[in-house]
Amino acid sequence: FVDLSDNRISGAARPVAALGEVDSGVEVWRWPRGLAPGPLAAVSSKDFMPSCNLNFTLDLSRNNLVTIQQEMFTRLSRLQCLRLSHNSISQAVNGSQFVPLTGLRVLDLSYNKLDLYHGRSFTELPQLEALDLSYNSQ
């Protein structure tokens, strides 16, 4: 279980090793240049999934993410639960954003600004059992 919630993350982190740099054989994460922490937001409502009792969980809720990119989930095919609630994600979800997450069973995208116009939204998630899209403004 990796909990990165409430961190004001506003961009996708990438491992330094992916850029060809390794620090003593240890993979180090750095944020891309030019990104600043986003503002903190008060949360007053209950989450759809207050606890995800699956083996592989990543919580990125309550940050300032505005887009979802495939590259964010590289090498996370075993991830079972992903919480992205209470962000500022405002893109069109077209069936390509979560391609690496072939084992994902639970996805929380509540309290965002998603555009669900595409008929292929979430078709890349063959194991998906629970999807929370509540409180999206689009």
Secondary structure, 3 states (H helix, E strand, C coil): CEECCCCCCCCCCEEHHHHCCCECCECCEECCCCCCCCCCCCCCCCCCCCCCCCCCEEECCCCCCCCCCHHHHCCCCCCCEEECCCCCCCCECCCCCCCCCCCCCEEECCCCCCECCCCCCCCCCCCCCEEECCCCCC
